């Protein structure tokens, strides 16, 4: 029997390639939901935080929509989270872009201007990835696989959180992982077959987490009602 598709919320705060990410997830047989509603997102197996534009404006919109609290709560419950491009940067503590702003703080470290003397910034184009450690997110994607970048800033994560790097002037962190928090500086939805493979890998991470959660949940006999109802009947609550 085919497993149910991973339900993945694409968080809508008005800045991001929402439809492109949605279509890419459709292609890897996930079940995407574009939403700004915390209730809808909380019922999903994973979250994607996309982003295109400037860091200060993006974090302002996220906080205005109350999505910062949702993202932190989902991180604490173990829900897989994937930041894409600006969405990756927003996961960090701060950015120096346009005068600076505080980020979500899910990952330690700042976001700083890309160090690419003599090269055109923003960096736009394909660059090969170098994976720095094994990860389910990189499963089946060889070293040297190119991905598509559009950015003028890059995060400075802790070494242990650096999943992959790419080079443009400097070698910068292009993918990160810390527990259930993942992020990529490139656009997987614009990176052909390799990008689809990465999104399929993220969907698989979400499905595995769903399975583990169900295994830990106490079984409920439909004939005897809900767990809470049984406990009330037995005088437990």
Residue frames as a rotation matrix with the C-alpha (Angstrom) as fourth column:
UNK 1
0.578 0.816 0.000 0.00
0.816 -0.578 0.000 0.00
0.000 0.000 -1.000 0.00
UNK 2
-0.160 -0.625 0.764 1.33
0.575 -0.688 -0.442 3.42
0.802 0.369 0.470 -0.96
UNK 3
-0.440 -0.078 -0.895 2.06
0.862 -0.317 -0.396 5.73
-0.253 -0.945 0.207 1.96
UNK 4
0.736 0.676 -0.043 0.13
0.658 -0.729 -0.191 8.95
-0.160 0.112 -0.981 2.32
UNK 5
0.202 -0.661 0.723 1.99
0.564 -0.525 -0.637 11.96
0.801 0.536 0.266 0.93
UNK 6
-0.479 -0.455 -0.751 3.92
0.870 -0.358 -0.339 14.21
-0.114 -0.815 0.567 3.27
UNK 7
0.649 0.715 0.260 1.84
0.710 -0.692 0.132 17.27
0.275 0.099 -0.956 4.13
UNK 8
-0.386 -0.889 -0.248 4.18
0.916 -0.401 0.012 20.25
-0.110 -0.222 0.969 3.90
UNK 9
0.705 0.619 -0.346 3.15
0.609 -0.779 -0.152 23.81
-0.364 -0.104 -0.926 4.76
UNK 10
-0.319 -0.711 0.627 4.74
0.860 -0.495 -0.123 26.55
0.398 0.500 0.769 2.64
UNK 11
-0.026 0.329 -0.944 4.60
0.823 -0.529 -0.207 29.60
-0.567 -0.782 -0.257 4.89
UNK 12
0.007 0.192 0.981 3.14
0.825 -0.556 0.103 32.65
0.565 0.809 -0.162 3.16
UNK 13
0.124 0.013 -0.992 4.25
0.736 -0.672 0.083 36.00
-0.666 -0.740 -0.093 4.53
UNK 14
0.869 0.411 -0.276 4.14
0.119 -0.715 -0.689 37.81
-0.480 0.566 -0.670 1.21
UNK 15
0.370 -0.814 -0.447 7.76
-0.913 -0.408 -0.011 37.26
-0.174 0.412 -0.894 0.12
UNK 16
-0.381 -0.562 0.734 8.79
-0.390 0.817 0.424 34.09
-0.838 -0.125 -0.530 -1.68
UNK 17
-0.643 0.109 -0.758 8.46
-0.721 0.245 0.648 31.84
0.256 0.963 -0.079 -4.70
UNK 18
-0.306 0.570 0.762 5.38
-0.665 0.444 -0.600 30.16
-0.681 -0.691 0.243 -3.27
UNK 19
0.707 0.680 -0.197 3.92
-0.601 0.428 -0.675 28.72
-0.374 0.596 0.711 -6.47
UNK 20
0.215 -0.709 -0.672 7.28
-0.744 0.328 -0.583 27.49
0.633 0.625 -0.457 -7.73
UNK 21
-0.760 -0.469 0.450 7.91
-0.650 0.513 -0.561 25.63
0.032 -0.719 -0.695 -4.48
UNK 22
0.028 0.872 0.489 4.36
-0.644 0.390 -0.658 24.28
-0.765 -0.296 0.572 -4.50
UNK 23
0.727 0.260 -0.636 4.73
-0.683 0.368 -0.631 22.93
0.070 0.893 0.445 -8.05
UNK 24
-0.244 -0.902 -0.357 8.09
-0.726 0.414 -0.549 21.34
0.642 0.126 -0.756 -7.22
UNK 25
-0.687 0.054 0.724 6.61
-0.605 0.510 -0.612 19.57
-0.402 -0.858 -0.318 -4.20
UNK 26
0.476 0.879 -0.012 3.72
-0.679 0.359 -0.641 18.35
-0.559 0.314 0.767 -6.34
UNK 27
0.449 -0.355 -0.820 6.26
-0.751 0.346 -0.562 16.82
0.483 0.868 -0.111 -8.73
UNK 28
-0.674 -0.714 -0.188 7.85
-0.472 0.612 -0.635 14.77
0.568 -0.340 -0.750 -5.94
UNK 29
-0.118 0.768 -0.629 4.42
0.233 0.638 0.734 13.50
0.965 -0.060 -0.254 -4.77
UNK 30
-0.893 -0.049 -0.448 4.27
0.447 -0.223 -0.867 15.60
-0.058 -0.974 0.221 -1.61
UNK 31
0.141 0.978 0.151 1.09
0.917 -0.187 0.353 17.39
0.374 0.089 -0.923 -0.51
UNK 32
-0.822 -0.569 0.026 1.95
0.526 -0.776 -0.349 21.11
0.219 -0.273 0.937 -0.29
UNK 33
0.399 0.903 -0.159 -0.21
0.905 -0.360 0.225 23.73
0.145 -0.234 -0.961 1.39
UNK 34
-0.609 -0.504 0.613 0.47
0.412 -0.861 -0.298 27.45
0.678 0.071 0.732 0.98
UNK 35
0.486 0.816 -0.314 -0.75
0.670 -0.116 0.734 29.07
0.562 -0.566 -0.603 4.17
UNK 36
-0.471 -0.542 0.696 -0.25
-0.167 -0.720 -0.674 31.90
0.866 -0.434 0.249 6.63
UNK 37
0.498 0.763 0.412 -2.57
-0.645 0.008 0.764 30.24
0.580 -0.646 0.496 9.17
UNK 38
-0.457 -0.753 0.473 -0.79
-0.872 0.273 -0.406 28.80
0.177 -0.598 -0.781 12.19
UNK 39
0.113 0.591 0.799 -3.55
-0.658 0.647 -0.386 26.25
-0.745 -0.482 0.462 12.77
UNK 40
0.933 0.219 -0.284 -3.30
-0.358 0.510 -0.782 24.85
-0.026 0.832 0.555 9.26
UNK 41
0.222 -0.942 -0.252 0.51
-0.654 0.049 -0.755 24.74
0.724 0.332 -0.605 9.40
UNK 42
-0.287 -0.333 0.898 0.52
-0.940 0.276 -0.198 23.01
-0.182 -0.902 -0.392 12.78
UNK 43
0.534 0.585 0.610 -1.32
-0.453 0.807 -0.378 20.06
-0.713 -0.075 0.697 11.27
UNK 44
0.789 -0.281 -0.546 1.34
-0.502 0.216 -0.837 19.47
0.354 0.935 0.029 8.62
UNK 45
0.864 -0.490 -0.120 4.28
0.503 0.821 0.270 17.06
-0.033 -0.294 0.955 8.68
UNK 46
-0.213 -0.975 -0.071 6.83
0.939 -0.224 0.260 19.72
-0.270 -0.011 0.963 7.78
UNK 47
0.728 0.372 -0.575 7.32
0.261 -0.927 -0.269 23.43
-0.633 0.046 -0.773 7.17
UNK 48
-0.102 -0.753 0.650 9.08
0.990 -0.138 -0.004 25.27
0.093 0.644 0.760 4.37
UNK 49
0.486 0.126 -0.865 10.09
0.334 -0.941 0.051 28.89
-0.808 -0.313 -0.499 4.90
UNK 50
0.264 -0.376 0.888 10.75
0.953 -0.038 -0.299 30.40
0.147 0.926 0.348 1.45
UNK 51
0.487 -0.021 -0.873 11.98
0.381 -0.894 0.234 33.90
-0.786 -0.447 -0.427 0.79
UNK 52
-0.076 -0.501 0.862 12.94
0.957 -0.279 -0.078 36.43
0.279 0.819 0.501 -1.86
UNK 53
0.641 0.299 0.707 13.89
0.206 -0.954 0.216 39.99
0.740 0.008 -0.673 -1.00
UNK 54
-0.238 -0.759 0.606 15.45
-0.373 -0.505 -0.778 41.83
0.897 -0.411 -0.163 1.93
UNK 55
-0.560 -0.117 -0.820 15.95
0.553 0.684 -0.475 40.33
0.617 -0.720 -0.318 5.39
UNK 56
-0.983 0.148 -0.109 14.59
0.006 -0.563 -0.827 43.25
-0.184 -0.813 0.552 7.51
UNK 57
-0.413 0.881 -0.233 11.29
-0.901 -0.358 0.243 43.46
0.131 0.310 0.942 5.62
UNK 58
-0.173 0.327 -0.929 10.87
-0.228 0.904 0.361 39.70
0.958 0.274 -0.082 5.64
UNK 59
-0.731 -0.125 -0.671 11.36
0.554 0.464 -0.691 39.27
0.398 -0.877 -0.270 9.39
UNK 60
-0.882 0.472 -0.011 8.98
-0.407 -0.773 -0.487 42.19
-0.238 -0.425 0.874 9.97
UNK 61
-0.178 0.847 -0.501 6.26
-0.856 0.118 0.504 40.45
0.486 0.518 0.704 7.94
UNK 62
-0.349 -0.005 -0.937 6.86
0.173 0.983 -0.069 37.10
0.921 -0.186 -0.342 9.64
UNK 63
-0.920 -0.039 -0.391 6.45
0.392 -0.069 -0.917 38.65
0.009 -0.997 0.079 13.08
UNK 64
-0.697 0.711 -0.093 3.41
-0.706 -0.703 -0.085 40.67
-0.126 0.007 0.992 12.03
UNK 65
-0.014 0.695 -0.719 1.75
-0.670 0.527 0.523 37.43
0.742 0.489 0.459 10.88
UNK 66
0.435 0.142 0.889 2.67
-0.868 0.328 0.373 35.62
-0.239 -0.934 0.266 14.11
UNK 67
0.850 -0.103 -0.516 4.63
-0.202 0.842 -0.500 33.02
0.486 0.530 0.695 12.16
UNK 68
-0.185 -0.961 0.204 7.75
-0.624 -0.046 -0.780 33.44
0.759 -0.272 -0.591 14.32
UNK 69
-0.202 0.195 0.960 5.97
-0.924 0.288 -0.253 31.81
-0.326 -0.938 0.122 17.24
UNK 70
0.839 0.544 0.006 4.66
-0.496 0.768 -0.405 29.01
-0.225 0.337 0.914 15.03
UNK 71
0.511 -0.711 -0.483 8.13
-0.327 0.358 -0.874 28.26
0.795 0.605 -0.050 13.62
UNK 72
-0.456 -0.695 0.557 9.70
-0.776 0.003 -0.631 28.17
0.437 -0.719 -0.540 17.08
UNK 73
0.110 0.596 0.795 6.93
-0.852 0.468 -0.233 25.92
-0.511 -0.653 0.559 18.42
UNK 74
0.930 0.227 -0.290 7.23
-0.358 0.741 -0.568 23.51
0.086 0.632 0.770 15.48
UNK 75
0.046 -0.978 -0.202 11.01
-0.522 0.149 -0.840 23.38
0.852 0.144 -0.504 15.96
UNK 76
-0.469 -0.241 0.850 10.51
-0.883 0.110 -0.456 22.45
0.017 -0.964 -0.264 19.61
UNK 77
0.418 0.701 0.578 8.08
-0.653 0.674 -0.345 19.64
-0.631 -0.234 0.739 18.73
UNK 78
-0.301 -0.686 0.662 10.51
-0.008 0.696 0.718 18.12
-0.954 0.210 -0.215 16.22
UNK 79
0.747 0.614 0.254 8.69
0.282 0.053 -0.958 19.07
-0.602 0.788 -0.133 13.02
UNK 80
-0.202 -0.857 0.474 11.15
0.887 0.045 0.460 19.21
-0.415 0.513 0.751 10.09
UNK 81
0.720 0.323 -0.615 11.72
0.126 -0.931 -0.342 22.78
-0.683 0.169 -0.711 8.88
UNK 82
-0.056 -0.726 0.685 13.42
0.960 0.149 0.236 23.78
-0.273 0.671 0.689 5.63
UNK 83
0.429 0.103 -0.897 14.48
0.017 -0.994 -0.106 27.35
-0.903 0.030 -0.429 4.89
UNK 84
0.285 -0.270 0.920 15.07
0.939 0.271 -0.212 28.24
-0.192 0.924 0.331 1.23
UNK 85
-0.085 -0.449 0.890 17.33
0.658 -0.696 -0.289 31.15
0.749 0.561 0.354 0.15
UNK 86
-0.394 -0.005 0.919 16.24
-0.470 -0.858 -0.206 34.15
0.790 -0.513 0.336 2.24
UNK 87
0.700 0.713 0.036 14.24
-0.441 0.393 0.807 31.65
0.561 -0.581 0.590 4.30
UNK 88
0.385 -0.686 -0.617 17.53
0.717 0.643 -0.268 29.99
0.581 -0.340 0.740 5.28
UNK 89
-0.552 -0.687 0.473 19.00
0.275 -0.685 -0.674 33.33
0.788 -0.242 0.567 6.34
UNK 90
0.041 0.680 0.732 15.95
-0.603 -0.567 0.561 34.15
0.796 -0.465 0.387 8.47
UNK 91
0.732 0.211 -0.647 16.62
0.254 0.797 0.547 31.07
0.632 -0.565 0.530 10.61
UNK 92
-0.204 -0.934 -0.292 19.80
0.756 0.039 -0.653 32.69
0.622 -0.354 0.699 11.96
UNK 93
-0.086 0.125 -0.988 20.27
0.940 -0.318 -0.122 35.20
-0.330 -0.940 -0.090 14.77
UNK 94
0.348 0.139 -0.927 20.83
0.058 -0.990 -0.127 38.36
-0.936 -0.010 -0.353 12.74
UNK 95
0.314 -0.296 0.902 21.69
0.950 0.105 -0.296 39.93
-0.007 0.950 0.314 9.40
UNK 96
-0.396 -0.513 -0.762 23.70
0.461 -0.828 0.319 43.01
-0.795 -0.225 0.564 8.47
UNK 97
-0.545 0.220 0.809 21.55
0.811 -0.104 0.575 43.66
0.211 0.970 -0.122 5.39
UNK 98
-0.054 0.554 0.831 20.12
0.344 -0.771 0.536 47.20
0.937 0.315 -0.149 5.03
UNK 99
-0.091 -0.064 0.994 21.19
-0.688 -0.718 -0.109 48.32
0.720 -0.694 0.021 8.47
UNK 100
-0.901 -0.380 -0.208 20.65
-0.165 0.744 -0.648 44.98
0.401 -0.549 -0.733 10.17
UNK 101
0.156 0.943 0.294 17.86
-0.874 -0.007 0.486 43.09
0.460 -0.333 0.823 11.89
UNK 102
-0.543 -0.241 0.805 17.39
-0.676 0.694 -0.248 40.23
-0.499 -0.678 -0.540 14.33
UNK 103
-0.516 0.310 -0.798 16.37
-0.570 0.571 0.591 36.89
0.639 0.760 -0.118 12.88
UNK 104
0.543 0.813 -0.211 14.41
-0.446 0.492 0.748 33.93
0.712 -0.311 0.630 14.22
UNK 105
-0.063 -0.690 0.721 17.40
-0.991 -0.045 -0.130 32.57
0.122 -0.723 -0.680 16.14
UNK 106
0.911 0.379 0.160 16.78
-0.394 0.917 0.068 28.90
-0.121 -0.125 0.985 15.44
UNK 107
0.628 -0.778 0.016 20.41
0.713 0.567 -0.413 28.59
0.312 0.271 0.911 14.34
UNK 108
0.558 -0.478 -0.679 23.40
0.349 -0.608 0.714 30.32
-0.753 -0.635 -0.172 15.96
UNK 109
-0.449 -0.827 0.338 25.39
0.753 -0.147 0.642 32.77
-0.481 0.543 0.688 13.88
UNK 110
-0.064 0.376 -0.925 24.95
-0.201 -0.912 -0.357 35.90
-0.978 0.163 0.134 11.76
UNK 111
0.478 0.141 0.867 24.19
0.836 0.230 -0.498 36.51
-0.270 0.963 -0.008 8.09
UNK 112
0.063 -0.587 -0.807 26.73
0.064 -0.805 0.590 38.76
-0.996 -0.089 -0.014 6.38
UNK 113
0.649 0.114 -0.753 27.42
-0.664 -0.400 -0.632 40.23
-0.373 0.910 -0.184 2.96
UNK 114
0.880 -0.312 0.359 28.96
0.427 0.850 -0.308 37.76
-0.209 0.424 0.881 0.54
UNK 115
0.312 -0.867 -0.388 32.72
-0.320 -0.480 0.817 38.23
-0.895 -0.131 -0.428 0.31
UNK 116
0.439 -0.079 0.895 33.32
0.766 0.555 -0.326 38.19
-0.470 0.828 0.304 -3.43
UNK 117
0.181 -0.413 -0.893 35.86
-0.155 -0.908 0.388 40.92
-0.971 0.068 -0.229 -4.32
UNK 118
-0.708 -0.499 -0.499 36.03
-0.487 -0.166 0.857 41.62
-0.511 0.850 -0.125 -8.03
UNK 119
-0.862 0.472 0.184 32.89
0.498 0.722 0.481 39.56
0.095 0.506 -0.857 -8.74
UNK 120
-0.569 0.736 0.366 29.38
-0.363 -0.625 0.691 40.76
0.738 0.261 0.623 -9.48
UNK 121
-0.844 0.399 -0.359 27.01
0.516 0.419 -0.747 40.75
-0.148 -0.815 -0.560 -6.51
UNK 122
0.372 0.352 0.859 24.30
-0.722 0.691 0.030 39.56
-0.583 -0.632 0.511 -6.21
UNK 123
-0.797 -0.587 0.141 25.65
-0.445 0.730 0.519 36.16
-0.407 0.351 -0.843 -7.10
UNK 124
0.387 0.919 -0.074 23.32
-0.695 0.238 -0.678 34.69
-0.606 0.314 0.731 -9.74
UNK 125
0.101 -0.310 -0.945 24.00
-0.882 0.411 -0.229 31.34
0.460 0.857 -0.231 -11.34
UNK 126
0.912 0.218 -0.348 24.85
-0.129 0.957 0.260 27.67
0.390 -0.192 0.901 -10.92
UNK 127
-0.033 -0.935 0.354 27.55
-0.936 -0.095 -0.339 26.48
0.351 -0.342 -0.872 -8.52
UNK 128
0.019 -0.014 -1.000 28.65
-0.011 1.000 -0.014 22.96
1.000 0.012 0.019 -7.54
UNK 129
0.709 0.316 0.631 27.92
-0.632 -0.113 0.767 21.80
0.313 -0.942 0.120 -4.01
UNK 130
-0.424 -0.770 -0.477 30.42
-0.229 0.601 -0.766 20.16
0.876 -0.216 -0.431 -1.67
UNK 131
0.707 0.701 -0.094 28.72
-0.133 0.262 0.956 18.15
0.694 -0.663 0.279 1.04
UNK 132
-0.171 -0.815 0.554 30.57
-0.733 -0.270 -0.624 18.47
0.658 -0.513 -0.551 4.34
UNK 133
-0.790 -0.027 0.612 28.80
-0.483 0.642 -0.595 15.65
-0.377 -0.766 -0.520 6.20
UNK 134
-0.845 0.532 -0.057 26.23
0.393 0.690 0.608 12.93
0.363 0.491 -0.792 5.54
UNK 135
-0.715 0.695 -0.080 22.57
-0.410 -0.509 -0.757 13.91
-0.567 -0.508 0.648 5.73
UNK 136
-0.278 0.704 0.654 19.22
0.669 0.630 -0.394 12.53
-0.689 0.328 -0.646 4.62
UNK 137
0.544 0.482 -0.687 18.69
-0.079 -0.786 -0.613 15.85
-0.835 0.388 -0.390 2.84
UNK 138
0.023 -0.659 -0.752 21.65
-0.923 -0.303 0.237 15.12
-0.384 0.688 -0.615 0.54
UNK 139
-0.100 -0.053 0.994 20.84
-0.049 0.998 0.048 11.46
-0.994 -0.044 -0.102 -0.06
UNK 140
0.294 0.203 0.934 21.52
0.783 0.509 -0.357 10.48
-0.548 0.837 -0.009 -3.68
UNK 141
0.997 -0.016 0.077 23.00
0.028 -0.840 -0.542 13.88
0.073 0.542 -0.837 -4.59
UNK 142
0.450 -0.891 -0.066 26.71
0.875 0.454 -0.170 13.53
0.181 0.019 0.983 -5.45
UNK 143
0.093 -0.595 -0.798 29.49
0.397 -0.713 0.578 15.96
-0.913 -0.370 0.170 -4.57
UNK 144
-0.841 -0.533 -0.095 29.85
0.175 -0.433 0.884 18.56
-0.512 0.727 0.457 -7.29
UNK 145
-0.189 0.852 0.489 26.17
0.982 0.152 0.115 18.67
0.023 0.501 -0.865 -8.20
UNK 146
-0.939 -0.185 0.290 25.32
0.209 -0.977 0.054 22.23
0.273 0.111 0.956 -9.30
UNK 147
-0.025 0.932 -0.362 22.43
0.968 -0.068 -0.242 24.21
-0.250 -0.356 -0.900 -7.80
UNK 148
-0.073 0.111 0.991 20.98
0.642 -0.756 0.132 27.60
0.764 0.646 -0.016 -8.74
UNK 149
-0.271 -0.166 -0.948 21.81
0.908 -0.371 -0.195 30.59
-0.320 -0.914 0.251 -6.51
UNK 150
0.065 0.192 0.979 20.52
0.408 -0.900 0.150 34.16
0.911 0.390 -0.137 -6.28
UNK 151
0.768 0.177 -0.616 21.91
0.640 -0.169 0.750 35.98
0.028 -0.970 -0.243 -3.23
UNK 152
0.366 -0.659 0.657 24.10
-0.101 -0.730 -0.676 38.81
0.925 0.181 -0.334 -1.98
UNK 153
0.064 -0.292 0.954 24.44
-0.989 -0.149 0.021 37.56
0.136 -0.945 -0.298 1.64
UNK 154
0.053 -0.091 -0.994 25.39
-0.105 0.990 -0.096 34.25
0.993 0.110 0.043 3.24
UNK 155
0.921 0.299 0.250 25.02
-0.279 0.060 0.958 32.77
0.272 -0.952 0.139 6.73
UNK 156
-0.222 -0.974 0.032 27.99
-0.629 0.119 -0.768 32.13
0.745 -0.191 -0.640 9.02
UNK 157
0.760 0.643 -0.088 26.86
-0.371 0.542 0.754 28.99
0.533 -0.541 0.651 10.84
UNK 158
0.325 -0.605 0.727 28.65
-0.737 0.319 0.596 26.97
-0.592 -0.729 -0.342 13.48
UNK 159
-0.541 -0.619 -0.570 30.95
-0.840 0.428 0.333 24.40
0.037 0.659 -0.751 11.80
UNK 160
-0.870 0.214 0.444 28.88
0.042 0.930 -0.365 21.52
-0.491 -0.299 -0.819 13.18
UNK 161
0.100 0.991 -0.089 25.76
0.063 -0.095 -0.993 22.95
-0.993 0.094 -0.072 11.48
UNK 162
-0.088 -0.195 -0.977 27.36
-0.883 -0.438 0.167 23.31
-0.461 0.877 -0.134 8.04
UNK 163
0.464 0.372 0.804 25.95
-0.005 0.908 -0.418 20.61
-0.886 0.190 0.423 5.78
UNK 164
0.329 -0.333 0.884 27.30
0.925 0.302 -0.230 21.82
-0.190 0.893 0.407 2.42
UNK 165
0.060 -0.391 -0.918 29.33
0.090 -0.914 0.395 24.62
-0.994 -0.106 -0.019 0.88
UNK 166
0.639 0.020 0.769 29.75
0.769 -0.002 -0.639 26.32
-0.011 1.000 -0.017 -2.47
UNK 167
-0.265 -0.840 -0.474 32.27
0.695 -0.507 0.510 28.87
-0.668 -0.194 0.718 -3.73
UNK 168
0.513 0.241 0.824 31.83
0.737 -0.616 -0.278 32.34
0.441 0.750 -0.493 -5.20
UNK 169
0.357 -0.525 0.773 34.75
-0.466 -0.817 -0.340 34.56
0.810 -0.239 -0.536 -4.22
UNK 170
-0.501 -0.402 0.766 34.76
-0.865 0.268 -0.424 32.79
-0.034 -0.875 -0.482 -0.87
UNK 171
-0.637 0.386 -0.667 33.59
0.201 0.919 0.340 29.32
0.744 0.082 -0.663 0.13
UNK 172
-0.603 0.531 0.595 30.30
-0.771 -0.578 -0.266 29.92
0.203 -0.619 0.758 1.93
UNK 173
-0.793 0.422 0.440 27.72
0.046 0.760 -0.648 27.82
-0.608 -0.494 -0.622 3.73
UNK 174
-0.728 0.528 -0.438 25.14
-0.615 -0.218 0.758 26.75
0.304 0.821 0.483 1.15
UNK 175
0.234 0.808 -0.540 23.28
-0.148 0.579 0.802 24.16
0.961 -0.108 0.255 3.24
UNK 176
-0.638 -0.391 0.663 22.83
-0.680 -0.117 -0.724 23.73
0.361 -0.913 -0.191 6.98
UNK 177
0.208 0.696 -0.687 21.38
0.011 0.701 0.713 21.17
0.978 -0.156 0.138 9.35
UNK 178
-0.828 -0.359 0.431 20.79
-0.434 -0.077 -0.898 21.23
0.355 -0.930 -0.092 13.10
UNK 179
-0.692 0.605 0.394 18.43
-0.033 0.518 -0.855 18.55
-0.721 -0.605 -0.339 14.39
UNK 180
-0.043 0.796 0.604 15.11
0.840 0.356 -0.410 19.03
-0.541 0.489 -0.684 12.62
UNK 181
0.662 0.204 -0.721 16.10
-0.073 -0.940 -0.333 22.41
-0.746 0.273 -0.608 11.16
UNK 182
-0.072 -0.627 0.776 17.47
0.866 0.347 0.360 22.45
-0.495 0.698 0.518 7.60
UNK 183
0.630 0.307 -0.714 18.25
-0.062 -0.896 -0.440 25.24
-0.774 0.321 -0.545 5.17
UNK 184
0.002 -0.615 0.789 19.67
0.934 0.282 0.217 25.81
-0.356 0.736 0.575 1.70
UNK 185
-0.304 -0.209 -0.930 20.99
0.041 -0.978 0.207 29.05
-0.952 0.025 0.305 0.22
UNK 186
-0.988 -0.066 -0.139 20.15
-0.138 -0.011 0.990 27.93
-0.067 0.998 0.001 -3.31
UNK 187
-0.125 0.985 -0.117 16.72
-0.927 -0.158 -0.339 27.48
-0.352 0.066 0.934 -4.92
UNK 188
-0.731 -0.141 0.667 15.91
-0.034 0.985 0.170 23.75
-0.681 0.102 -0.725 -5.15
UNK 189
0.270 0.938 0.219 12.67
0.316 0.128 -0.940 24.56
-0.909 0.323 -0.262 -6.99
UNK 190
0.820 -0.050 -0.570 14.82
-0.501 -0.544 -0.673 26.09
-0.276 0.837 -0.472 -9.78
UNK 191
-0.112 -0.989 0.100 17.63
-0.894 0.144 0.425 23.52
-0.435 -0.042 -0.900 -9.70
UNK 192
-0.099 0.079 -0.992 16.33
-0.830 0.543 0.126 20.86
0.548 0.836 0.012 -12.09
UNK 193
0.410 0.330 -0.850 16.47
-0.048 0.939 0.342 17.17
0.911 -0.100 0.401 -11.12
UNK 194
-0.546 -0.689 -0.477 18.90
0.475 0.214 -0.854 17.69
0.690 -0.692 0.210 -8.23
UNK 195
-0.814 0.302 0.495 16.62
-0.525 -0.748 -0.407 20.26
0.247 -0.591 0.768 -6.63
UNK 196
0.260 0.942 -0.214 13.64
-0.752 0.337 0.567 17.93
0.606 0.013 0.796 -6.95
UNK 197
0.095 -0.294 -0.951 15.68
0.324 0.912 -0.250 15.15
0.941 -0.284 0.181 -5.35
UNK 198
-0.893 -0.449 0.040 16.50
0.133 -0.348 -0.928 17.39
0.431 -0.823 0.370 -2.40
UNK 199
-0.432 0.814 0.389 12.82
-0.880 -0.475 0.017 18.30
0.199 -0.334 0.921 -1.93
UNK 200
0.416 0.531 -0.738 11.88
-0.366 0.841 0.399 14.62
0.832 0.105 0.544 -2.21
UNK 201
-0.397 -0.646 -0.652 14.48
0.436 0.492 -0.753 13.88
0.807 -0.584 0.086 0.48
UNK 202
-0.903 0.118 0.413 12.94
-0.385 -0.649 -0.656 16.54
0.191 -0.752 0.631 2.73
UNK 203
0.089 0.993 -0.082 9.49
-0.883 0.117 0.455 15.05
0.461 0.032 0.887 2.17
UNK 204
0.223 -0.086 -0.971 10.90
0.124 0.991 -0.059 11.64
0.967 -0.107 0.232 3.18
UNK 205
-0.849 -0.525 -0.065 12.33
0.179 -0.169 -0.969 13.18
0.498 -0.834 0.237 6.38
UNK 206
-0.538 0.734 0.414 8.83
-0.829 -0.549 -0.104 14.51
0.151 -0.399 0.904 7.12
UNK 207
0.378 0.701 -0.605 7.24
-0.576 0.689 0.439 11.09
0.725 0.183 0.664 6.52
UNK 208
-0.195 -0.531 -0.824 9.74
0.365 0.741 -0.564 9.32
0.910 -0.411 0.050 8.76
UNK 209
-0.955 -0.102 0.279 9.09
-0.189 -0.514 -0.837 11.80
0.229 -0.852 0.471 11.54
UNK 210
-0.084 0.993 0.087 5.33
-0.937 -0.108 0.333 11.22
0.340 -0.054 0.939 11.14
UNK 211
0.324 0.176 -0.930 5.87
-0.124 0.982 0.142 7.46
0.938 0.069 0.340 11.45
UNK 212
-0.648 -0.634 -0.422 7.99
0.372 0.220 -0.902 7.83
0.665 -0.741 0.093 14.59
UNK 213
-0.768 0.419 0.484 5.38
-0.618 -0.682 -0.390 10.13
0.167 -0.599 0.783 16.15
UNK 214
0.251 0.927 -0.280 2.60
-0.800 0.361 0.479 7.61
0.545 0.104 0.832 15.51
UNK 215
0.032 -0.321 -0.946 4.68
0.200 0.930 -0.309 4.77
0.979 -0.179 0.094 16.95
UNK 216
-0.899 -0.428 -0.091 5.12
0.196 -0.206 -0.959 6.73
0.391 -0.880 0.269 20.18
UNK 217
-0.473 0.794 0.383 1.42
-0.804 -0.567 0.183 7.67
0.362 -0.221 0.906 20.41
UNK 218
-0.757 0.247 0.605 -0.75
-0.269 0.726 -0.633 5.46
-0.596 -0.642 -0.483 22.67
UNK 219
-0.875 0.483 -0.039 -3.20
0.207 0.444 0.872 3.24
0.438 0.755 -0.488 20.81
UNK 220
-0.647 0.749 0.144 -6.86
-0.642 -0.432 -0.633 4.15
-0.411 -0.502 0.761 21.16
UNK 221
-0.803 0.482 0.350 -9.63
0.543 0.835 0.096 1.59
-0.246 0.266 -0.932 20.88
UNK 222
-0.833 0.498 0.242 -12.37
-0.218 -0.696 0.684 3.29
0.509 0.517 0.688 18.81
UNK 223
-0.044 0.881 -0.471 -15.01
0.383 0.450 0.807 1.31
0.923 -0.145 -0.357 20.71
UNK 224
0.084 0.023 -0.996 -13.90
0.995 0.045 0.085 2.78
0.047 -0.999 -0.019 24.02
UNK 225
0.945 0.326 0.024 -13.76
0.327 -0.945 -0.011 6.44
0.019 0.018 -1.000 22.92
UNK 226
0.491 -0.783 0.382 -10.85
-0.200 -0.528 -0.825 8.87
0.848 0.329 -0.416 23.08
UNK 227
-0.340 -0.715 -0.611 -8.01
0.560 0.368 -0.742 8.62
0.755 -0.595 0.275 25.55
UNK 228
-0.863 0.025 0.505 -9.32
-0.328 -0.787 -0.523 11.65
0.384 -0.617 0.687 27.46
UNK 229
0.132 0.989 0.060 -12.80
-0.801 0.071 0.595 10.12
0.584 -0.127 0.802 27.64
UNK 230
0.362 -0.044 -0.931 -11.42
0.266 0.962 0.058 6.84
0.893 -0.269 0.360 29.01
UNK 231
-0.682 -0.703 -0.202 -9.39
0.427 -0.159 -0.890 8.69
0.594 -0.693 0.409 31.62
UNK 232
-0.568 0.567 0.597 -12.43
-0.716 -0.698 -0.018 10.70
0.407 -0.437 0.802 32.74
UNK 233
0.437 0.805 -0.402 -14.40
-0.518 0.591 0.619 7.48
0.736 -0.063 0.675 33.08
UNK 234
0.249 -0.410 -0.877 -11.70
0.551 0.805 -0.220 5.89
0.796 -0.429 0.427 35.19
UNK 235
0.930 0.187 -0.315 -11.36
0.366 -0.501 0.784 8.90
-0.012 -0.845 -0.535 37.48
UNK 236
0.004 -0.999 0.033 -7.86
0.999 0.006 0.052 9.76
-0.052 0.032 0.998 36.29
UNK 237
-0.938 -0.245 0.246 -8.93
0.270 -0.960 0.075 13.29
0.218 0.137 0.966 35.36
